[in-house]
Amino acid sequence: MSTEREDKLTIRELVENWVIWRDSGDWDRFRTVWHDDGVMQATWTQGTADEFIAISKKGWENGLKVVHFLGANSIDLNGDRAISQTKMKIEQRANCHDVEVDVVCTGRFYDFFERREGRWGLVLRQPIYEKDRMEPVDPAAHLELDSKILMQFPEGYRHLAYLQTAVGYDVKRDMPGLMGPEVEALYARGQAWLEGADSPY
């Protein structure tokens, strides 16, 4: 039997591998992080792990520039179930109103893990979007955003959503943020998962 520390180290390794393999386009190994029924939620796409890989590959081939960085990690364990929270940053570079910009979004990966037949795997990844900003890559460039469009999006990923909408994505507008009913509902689902709920939803 593995110890709690060994389980947490295994889960943390999966969280780290997700970022390295996703951002380097190592799709075969990236798939091993997930269970077969794994689901990815993001501002710009929601679907199965396989669907996420397919759309990520397409974006990769089309020059989509998105990278992730990780920070502190906390894991709650209950037998073969776990909830992992990891501080993270999403960085996307693209053109917005003919100006090359960087968007940096800070938040957490809120992950539902399960051990099946001795193997830990990701069942659901739901990011929490806490705050973001947008700035020109060239500090001398002039960037003017449409405030009416910007304010349509939640505070935690307002600039990320603005950029993603500008490049053609249909952005989900009810993702959890630092506070509010969406994140409270997510925490409740996480607790239910630890207590043995049939589904993370």
C-alpha positions in Angstrom: 0.0 0.0 0.0 1.3 3.4 -0.9 1.6 6.1 1.8 -0.2 9.5 1.7 3.1 11.2 0.9 3.8 8.9 -2.1 0.2 9.5 -3.4 0.7 13.2 -3.1 4.1 13.1 -4.9 2.5 11.0 -7.7 -0.3 13.5 -8.1 2.0 16.5 -8.1 4.2 14.8 -10.7 1.1 14.4 -12.9 0.2 18.1 -12.5 3.7 19.1 -13.5 3.8 16.6 -16.4 0.5 18.1 -17.7 2.2 21.5 -18.1 5.5 20.3 -19.6 4.0 17.9 -22.0 1.1 20.2 -23.1 3.4 23.2 -23.7 6.0 21.1 -25.6 3.5 19.4 -27.8 4.3 15.9 -26.4 0.8 14.7 -27.0 1.3 10.9 -26.5 2.7 11.4 -23.1 0.3 14.2 -22.3 -2.6 11.7 -22.8 -1.2 9.4 -20.1 -1.9 12.0 -17.4 -5.7 11.5 -18.0 -8.1 8.7 -17.3 -10.0 7.6 -20.4 -13.1 9.7 -19.4 -11.1 12.8 -18.4 -12.5 16.2 -19.1 -10.8 19.6 -19.6 -12.6 22.8 -18.9 -11.1 26.1 -20.2 -12.3 29.5 -21.3 -11.9 28.6 -24.9 -12.9 24.9 -25.0 -14.7 22.4 -22.9 -14.7 18.7 -23.7 -13.0 15.3 -23.3 -9.2 15.0 -22.9 -9.1 13.6 -26.5 -11.0 16.6 -27.8 -8.7 18.9 -25.9 -5.6 17.3 -27.4 -7.1 17.5 -30.9 -7.9 21.2 -30.6 -4.6 21.9 -28.9 -2.7 20.2 -31.7 -4.6 22.3 -34.3 -3.8 25.4 -32.4 -0.2 24.4 -32.1 0.1 23.8 -35.8 -1.5 27.2 -36.5 1.0 29.0 -34.3 -1.1 29.5 -31.1 1.3 30.7 -28.4 0.1 29.7 -24.9 2.3 28.6 -22.0 1.7 27.7 -18.4 3.7 28.2 -15.2 3.1 26.4 -11.9 3.5 27.4 -8.2 2.4 26.1 -4.8 0.3 22.9 -4.6 -2.1 21.5 -2.0 -3.7 18.1 -2.2 -6.6 16.7 -0.2 -6.8 12.9 -0.2 -9.5 10.4 0.7 -8.6 6.9 -0.2 -8.6 6.6 -4.0 -9.9 10.2 -4.5 -8.0 13.5 -4.5 -8.5 17.2 -5.1 -5.4 19.0 -6.1 -5.1 22.8 -6.2 -2.1 24.4 -7.9 -1.3 28.0 -8.3 -0.7 28.7 -12.0 -0.3 31.4 -14.7 -1.5 31.2 -18.2 0.4 33.3 -20.7 -0.9 33.9 -24.2 0.7 36.0 -27.0 -1.3 37.1 -30.0 -2.3 40.2 -32.0 -5.1 42.4 -30.6 -6.2 45.3 -32.8 -3.1 44.9 -34.8 -0.8 45.2 -31.7 1.1 42.2 -30.5 0.2 41.6 -26.8 0.8 39.3 -23.9 -2.0 38.3 -21.6 -1.1 36.9 -18.2 -3.8 35.2 -16.2 -3.2 34.1 -12.6 -5.3 31.5 -10.9 -5.4 27.8 -9.8 -5.8 24.5 -11.5 -8.5 22.7 -9.5 -8.1 19.0 -10.4 -10.3 16.0 -9.6 -8.0 12.9 -9.4 -8.9 9.2 -8.9 -6.8 6.0 -8.5 -8.1 3.2 -10.7 -6.6 -0.2 -10.8 -3.6 1.2 -9.0 -3.0 4.2 -11.3 -3.7 7.9 -10.5 -5.2 9.9 -13.3 -6.9 13.2 -14.0 -10.7 13.0 -14.2 -11.5 16.7 -14.5 -9.4 19.9 -14.7 -11.3 23.1 -13.9 -9.2 26.2 -13.8 -10.1 29.0 -11.3 -9.3 32.4 -12.9 -8.3 35.0 -10.3 -6.9 38.0 -12.1 -5.3 39.0 -15.4 -3.8 41.8 -17.4 -2.9 42.6 -21.0 0.1 44.6 -22.2 1.8 45.3 -25.6 5.0 43.3 -26.3 6.5 46.6 -27.5 6.2 49.1 -24.6 6.0 51.9 -27.1 2.9 50.5 -28.9 -0.5 52.1 -28.4 -3.3 49.7 -27.4 -6.9 50.7 -27.0 -9.5 48.2 -25.9 -13.2 48.4 -26.4 -14.4 48.8 -22.8 -17.9 47.7 -23.6 -16.6 44.3 -24.8 -14.0 44.0 -22.0 -16.6 44.5 -19.3 -18.8 41.7 -20.6 -16.4 39.1 -19.2 -15.7 38.1 -15.6 -13.1 40.0 -13.8 -10.7 37.1 -13.3 -10.1 36.5 -17.0 -11.4 39.6 -18.6 -8.4 40.4 -20.8 -7.8 36.8 -21.6 -11.4 36.4 -22.8 -11.1 39.7 -24.8 -8.0 38.4 -26.6 -9.4 34.9 -27.2 -12.6 36.4 -28.6 -10.6 38.6 -30.9 -8.8 35.6 -32.4 -12.0 33.7 -33.0 -12.9 31.6 -29.9 -16.3 31.4 -28.3 -15.4 32.1 -24.7 -17.3 30.6 -21.8 -18.5 33.4 -19.5 -19.3 31.7 -16.2 -15.9 30.2 -15.2 -15.1 30.3 -11.4 -13.1 33.2 -10.1 -11.5 34.0 -6.8 -14.9 34.6 -5.2 -18.5 34.1 -6.0 -21.2 31.3 -6.5 -19.3 29.6 -9.3 -16.2 28.9 -7.2 -18.3 28.0 -4.1 -20.2 25.5 -6.2 -16.8 24.0 -7.4 -15.6 23.6 -3.9 -18.8 21.8 -3.0 -18.3 19.5 -5.9 -14.8 18.8 -4.8 -15.9 17.9 -1.3 -18.5 15.6 -2.7 -15.9 14.0 -5.0 -13.7 13.2 -2.0 -16.7 11.8 -0.2 -17.5 9.3 -3.0 -19.8 11.1 -5.4 -20.4 9.2 -8.7 -19.4 12.2 -10.8 -17.3 15.3 -10.4 -20.2 17.4 -11.8 
